[in-house]
C-alpha cells in the first residue's frame, strides 16, 4: 500500500509541476521543492516521506524504483493467471 501511495504522489506532483511550469496554476512551496530537487538530482521531500530511507541520488533511486515497480507488476500478472 505504501508503494501505491508513492506512485500516486509522484504522478500527482509531476502533473501539478507540469501545469505550474505551463502557467496554468500557481507554483506552491511543495511544487517548488519538487522542481528544485529534480533539478539538482535529489529525491523530492514529498516523495522521500513515502519511500524507504535511502542515500541514493535521484537517478539511482529511479532505477531501483522502476525495478520494484516492474517486480510488483509481474507479481500481479502472475497472480492473476
Secondary structure, 3 states (H helix, E strand, C coil): CHHHHHHHHHHHHHHHHHHHHCCCCCCCHHHHHHHHHHHHCCCCHHHHCCCCCCCCCHHHHHHHHHHHHHHHHHHHHHHCC
